[in-house]
Amino acid sequence: MAGVLLLSSITSLTTVVVSSKPIESVKELHEVVVRNGFTTLDAQGQIVINTNAKEIGVSGELFEQYVNDMDSVNFGVRTGGIR
């Protein structure tokens, strides 16, 4: 999981805004993560995910897929393919 900084120890009293239906896709998960401000960019322009599956209420498998997708984006940033 190189390339994605995953901060899973955030335990604040944050209210997570999710939809009324279960999150079933990476796209839906990304929308919830962005809407709740759980992503930032580091100094190199790479995506940092500041949440975890339990906090959002999704399966570990879906969250891992999301992290892998964000790692692919970060790889593109590192190699100059995405600016």
C-alpha positions as CSV (number, residue, x, y, z in Angstrom):
1,M,0.0,0.0,0.0
2,A,2.9,2.3,-0.7
3,G,1.9,5.8,-1.8
4,V,-1.2,6.3,0.2
5,L,-0.9,7.7,3.6
6,L,-3.8,6.2,5.6
7,L,-4.5,7.8,8.9
8,S,-6.8,5.4,10.6
9,S,-6.3,6.5,14.2
10,I,-8.4,9.7,13.9
11,T,-11.0,9.4,16.7
12,S,-12.8,12.7,16.7
13,L,-16.4,13.5,17.4
14,T,-17.1,14.0,13.7
15,T,-20.5,13.3,12.2
16,V,-20.1,11.4,9.0
17,V,-22.6,12.4,6.3
18,V,-23.6,9.3,4.4
19,S,-26.4,8.6,2.1
20,S,-29.6,6.9,3.2
21,K,-28.7,3.8,1.1
22,P,-25.7,1.6,1.7
23,I,-22.4,2.6,0.1
24,E,-21.7,-0.1,-2.5
25,S,-19.2,1.3,-5.0
26,V,-15.8,3.0,-4.9
27,K,-17.4,6.1,-6.5
28,E,-20.1,6.4,-3.8
29,L,-17.4,5.9,-1.2
30,H,-15.2,8.6,-2.7
31,E,-18.2,11.0,-2.7
32,V,-18.7,10.4,1.0
33,V,-15.0,10.8,1.8
34,V,-14.7,14.0,-0.2
35,R,-18.0,15.5,1.2
36,N,-16.8,14.9,4.7
37,G,-13.4,16.3,4.2
38,F,-11.5,13.0,4.8
39,T,-9.0,13.6,2.1
40,T,-6.1,16.1,1.8
41,L,-3.2,16.6,-0.5
42,D,0.3,16.4,0.9
43,A,3.2,18.7,-0.2
44,Q,3.9,16.4,-3.2
45,G,0.3,16.6,-4.4
46,Q,-0.6,13.1,-3.3
47,I,-3.9,12.1,-1.8
48,V,-3.9,11.4,1.9
49,I,-7.0,9.5,3.3
50,N,-7.9,10.5,6.8
51,T,-10.5,8.0,7.7
52,N,-11.1,4.2,7.8
53,A,-13.8,1.7,6.9
54,K,-15.3,1.5,10.3
55,E,-15.7,5.3,10.7
56,I,-17.6,5.5,7.4
57,G,-19.5,2.2,7.9
58,V,-18.3,0.3,4.8
59,S,-16.8,-3.1,4.3
60,G,-13.1,-3.5,4.7
61,E,-12.9,-4.9,1.2
62,L,-14.6,-1.9,-0.4
63,F,-12.4,0.5,1.6
64,E,-9.2,-1.4,0.6
65,Q,-10.3,-1.2,-3.1
66,Y,-10.7,2.6,-2.6
67,V,-7.3,2.9,-1.0
68,N,-5.8,0.9,-3.9
69,D,-7.5,3.2,-6.5
70,M,-6.2,6.2,-4.7
71,D,-2.7,4.6,-4.7
72,S,-3.0,4.3,-8.4
73,V,-3.8,8.0,-8.7
74,N,-0.8,8.8,-6.4
75,F,1.5,6.7,-8.6
76,G,0.4,8.8,-11.6
77,V,1.2,11.9,-9.6
78,R,4.6,10.6,-8.6
79,T,5.6,9.6,-12.1
80,G,4.3,12.7,-13.8
81,G,1.4,11.1,-15.6
82,I,-1.2,13.1,-13.6
83,R,-0.6,16.8,-12.6
